[in-house]
Amino acid sequence: MPYFPGMDPYLEHPNVFPNLHDRLIVYLEEEIQPKLPESYFAKGAQRVWLEYSESTRIPDVSMLRTTDPSGQRPAGGGTAVAEVPVKIPAPSIASDEFHESFLEIYVKSEGEPRLVTALEILSPINKTPGKDARGEYRKKQRQLLQSQVHLIEIDFLRAGVHTTAVPQDELLKRCGRVDYHICAHYFDQPDDFFVYPIQLWDKLPNILIPLLPGDDPVTVELQPLFDRCYDRGPYQREINYANDPPPPPLTSEKLAWVKSVLTLRTARN
């Protein structure tokens, strides 16, 4: 049984969250599939990104100059002199391969199935400035916002920069500072974002997964799904709850609340 009523801040650790991310996608697919009309289907998928890093290499063997800059051999038949080679930066090289899962909902059509809804759970690398994966994610996000596809983004990470499609200043203005949130953009209501704000002590909300206009949306109860994910995962054994939650630091009020929840849980056990 999870320690917290909603999201567990300890699961945000970069060594823990990737497993949670992929597990949630699988459970969401299982939850949504039987609720869809017969003409629809949900399908998990993965994208693969290569992260690149700048690297400069110096040749292993020194170059010997046997001529002067004019191209002539030194007068008097002098010996070759070893000189420092010219260092030229090598191109960016792939340093890491990154896999990220997501969920898509399709409707059958006469030709290829049509993508109706894309559901994304943000990962740490999506929210890290300078990462290629962040740039690629934002590119896909822009394409979806301009298409006839609904976009649902779930942000269960306090760390990193704001990345969901809703403008950060509007989110702050309408919802104040929140720990987590879910952003929905419906292609048939392109001028609006629908946001589920979530504080650390809140239960996760029930969210609507939109389909094509005229078809009723699917309701997903996130909290029972999350609880099942936690109970069947490695987290209770893996996480040391004696430590503080991973960065960014919580406010004193929220850290005190976390400690009180853990103390109460320990007393019950």
PyMOL commands that set and color helices and strands:
alter all, ss='L'
color gray80, all
select helices_A, chain A and resi 9-12+17-35+75-77+124-127+132-145+168-175+222-232+235-238+252-268
alter helices_A, ss='H'
color red, helices_A
select strands_A, chain A and resi 40-53+64-65+81-82+93-107+114-121+150-155+180-185+194-198+206-209+218-221
alter strands_A, ss='S'
color yellow, strands_A
deselect
rebuild
show_as cartoon
